[in-house]
């Protein structure tokens, strides 16, 4: 059973921060990342591989994602002041406008079968789960809509290939389509994991589970199945003590956020996004 840990805490007023700290690193196939277009086509078309349609689509997605990452690294390493480096800086500015919830949803691996939800002990567990379901539900709607929009624009942005300049619109649309697809899958997985349906838990929990894992039913949370479930509520007094010093100001200071990030091994920049993101 592969688990991920979610760190949830308020950062300013009604704004909360949702971050993921995984217990495992998804395995990457070095063979897939080193394929060229010809080898990819042979692998997909070969009758020796019993790949389903979704498996082939995932293989293509990983291949395109790897190639895009290589192109992005090449832009980053371009000489300062060059057109390629300016394109990289423009991309960085655009990425700063991406919703923080997108990075959170993208960080939830599809292999996750259990989440440990860590939150300040002062918060109501029911409210924490409700907020997570809200983020997952709204994320699924938002990213499905924009993924279709990005894919629909691909044929039009491909026309810019006739110009003697790098096809930035096509590259950006490919990147955003893949990002929305990742966030969509993450939102669907999160919603699946924190669902109230007992049948959902039965589908996730292995029938021969011998770990004896149980769900934390603190604060009288009635939405527990009493067996091995897909989520574990973990109210944390230490996290509550860290944020308690900033309760009067209504917003967490940079120092407090830094302390939380070091303590729970989460990204400082992403937490700042949750606090400072302009709607």
RAWOMO-V724206 format. One record per residue. N is the residue number from 1. RES is the residue in three letters. OMEGA is omega in whole degrees, -180 to 180 (NA if undefined). NEAR is the number of other C-alpha atoms within 8 Angstrom. Layout:
n->(N/N)
res->(RES/RES)
omega->(OMEGA/OMEGA)
near->(NEAR/NEAR)
This chain:
n->(1/2/3/4/5/6/7/8/9/10/11/12/13/14/15/16/17/18/19/20/21/22/23/24/25/26/27/28/29/30/31/32/33/34/35/36/37/38/39/40/41/42/43/44/45/46/47/48/49/50/51/52/53/54/55/56/57/58/59/60/61/62/63/64/65/66/67/68/69/70/71/72/73/74/75/76/77/78/79/80/81/82/83/84/85/86/87/88/89/90/91/92/93/94/95/96/97/98/99/100/101/102/103/104/105/106/107/108/109/110/111/112/113/114/115/116/117/118/119/120/121/122/123/124/125/126/127/128/129/130/131/132/133/134/135/136/137/138/139/140/141/142/143/144/145/146/147/148/149/150/151/152/153/154/155/156/157/158/159/160/161/162/163/164/165/166/167/168/169/170/171/172/173/174/175/176/177/178/179/180/181/182/183/184/185/186/187/188/189/190/191/192/193/194/195/196/197/198/199/200/201/202/203/204/205/206/207/208/209/210/211/212/213/214/215/216/217/218/219/220/221/222/223/224/225/226/227/228/229/230/231/232/233/234/235/236/237/238/239/240/241/242/243/244/245/246/247/248/249/250/251/252/253/254/255/256/257/258/259/260/261/262/263/264/265/266/267/268/269/270/271/272/273/274/275/276/277/278/279)
res->(UNK/UNK/UNK/UNK/UNK/UNK/UNK/UNK/UNK/UNK/UNK/UNK/UNK/UNK/UNK/UNK/UNK/UNK/UNK/UNK/UNK/UNK/UNK/UNK/UNK/UNK/UNK/UNK/UNK/UNK/UNK/UNK/UNK/UNK/UNK/UNK/UNK/UNK/UNK/UNK/UNK/UNK/UNK/UNK/UNK/UNK/UNK/UNK/UNK/UNK/UNK/UNK/UNK/UNK/UNK/UNK/UNK/UNK/UNK/UNK/UNK/UNK/UNK/UNK/UNK/UNK/UNK/UNK/UNK/UNK/UNK/UNK/UNK/UNK/UNK/UNK/UNK/UNK/UNK/UNK/UNK/UNK/UNK/UNK/UNK/UNK/UNK/UNK/UNK/UNK/UNK/UNK/UNK/UNK/UNK/UNK/UNK/UNK/UNK/UNK/UNK/UNK/UNK/UNK/UNK/UNK/UNK/UNK/UNK/UNK/UNK/UNK/UNK/UNK/UNK/UNK/UNK/UNK/UNK/UNK/UNK/UNK/UNK/UNK/UNK/UNK/UNK/UNK/UNK/UNK/UNK/UNK/UNK/UNK/UNK/UNK/UNK/UNK/UNK/UNK/UNK/UNK/UNK/UNK/UNK/UNK/UNK/UNK/UNK/UNK/UNK/UNK/UNK/UNK/UNK/UNK/UNK/UNK/UNK/UNK/UNK/UNK/UNK/UNK/UNK/UNK/UNK/UNK/UNK/UNK/UNK/UNK/UNK/UNK/UNK/UNK/UNK/UNK/UNK/UNK/UNK/UNK/UNK/UNK/UNK/UNK/UNK/UNK/UNK/UNK/UNK/UNK/UNK/UNK/UNK/UNK/UNK/UNK/UNK/UNK/UNK/UNK/UNK/UNK/UNK/UNK/UNK/UNK/UNK/UNK/UNK/UNK/UNK/UNK/UNK/UNK/UNK/UNK/UNK/UNK/UNK/UNK/UNK/UNK/UNK/UNK/UNK/UNK/UNK/UNK/UNK/UNK/UNK/UNK/UNK/UNK/UNK/UNK/UNK/UNK/UNK/UNK/UNK/UNK/UNK/UNK/UNK/UNK/UNK/UNK/UNK/UNK/UNK/UNK/UNK/UNK/UNK/UNK/UNK/UNK/UNK/UNK/UNK/UNK/UNK/UNK/UNK/UNK/UNK/UNK/UNK/UNK/UNK/UNK/UNK/UNK/UNK/UNK/UNK)
omega->(-177/-173/172/180/178/179/-174/177/178/180/178/179/180/178/178/175/178/-178/-177/172/-173/175/-176/176/180/-179/179/-180/-178/178/-179/-177/-179/-180/169/-176/-178/179/178/-180/179/-179/-180/-176/-177/179/-179/-178/179/180/175/179/180/178/177/179/179/178/178/-179/179/-180/180/179/179/180/178/179/177/178/-178/177/178/177/-180/-177/180/-180/179/-179/179/-180/-179/179/176/175/178/179/177/178/178/178/178/180/178/-179/179/-179/178/179/180/180/178/-179/179/-176/179/-177/180/180/-177/177/180/177/174/-174/-179/-178/178/-177/180/-179/177/-179/179/180/180/179/179/179/179/178/179/178/-180/-178/180/178/179/-180/-176/-173/175/-179/-177/174/177/179/179/179/-180/-179/-176/179/-179/180/177/180/180/-180/-180/180/-178/179/176/-177/-178/180/179/179/-178/179/176/-180/-178/177/179/179/178/178/178/-180/178/179/178/179/178/178/180/179/177/-176/-177/-180/177/-176/178/178/177/180/179/179/-177/-175/178/-179/-179/-179/-178/-177/-179/-178/-179/-179/177/-177/179/178/175/179/-176/-177/179/-178/176/179/178/-174/-176/-178/178/178/-176/175/-173/179/-179/178/177/179/-179/-177/-177/-177/-178/-177/-178/-179/179/180/180/177/178/180/179/178/178/178/179/-178/179/-177/-174/174/177/-173/-179/-178/-180/177/177/178/179/-179/-170/-176/-180/-179/NA)
near->(5/9/12/14/12/12/13/13/9/9/12/10/7/6/9/11/12/11/12/12/11/8/8/7/5/5/4/4/6/6/6/9/9/6/10/6/6/7/8/10/8/8/8/9/6/7/5/4/7/5/8/6/6/7/8/10/8/8/9/9/9/10/11/8/10/9/8/10/8/8/8/9/8/8/11/9/7/9/7/6/6/8/6/10/14/10/9/11/8/8/8/8/8/8/7/6/7/7/7/10/9/11/10/11/16/14/8/12/8/7/5/12/11/13/13/12/12/12/14/13/10/7/9/8/11/7/8/11/9/8/8/11/12/8/10/13/11/8/14/13/8/8/12/11/8/10/13/9/8/12/10/7/9/11/7/7/12/10/7/10/10/5/7/5/5/6/11/6/9/11/9/8/13/11/10/10/13/11/9/13/11/10/15/14/12/14/15/11/11/13/12/8/13/11/8/6/6/7/6/11/12/9/7/9/11/7/4/4/7/4/4/6/7/9/13/7/9/7/6/5/9/5/5/8/8/7/7/11/16/12/11/12/12/9/11/10/9/7/11/12/8/10/10/7/7/11/9/5/6/8/10/12/7/7/6/11/12/9/9/12/11/8/6/8/8/10/8/9/6/10/12/11/9/12/12/6/10/3/2)
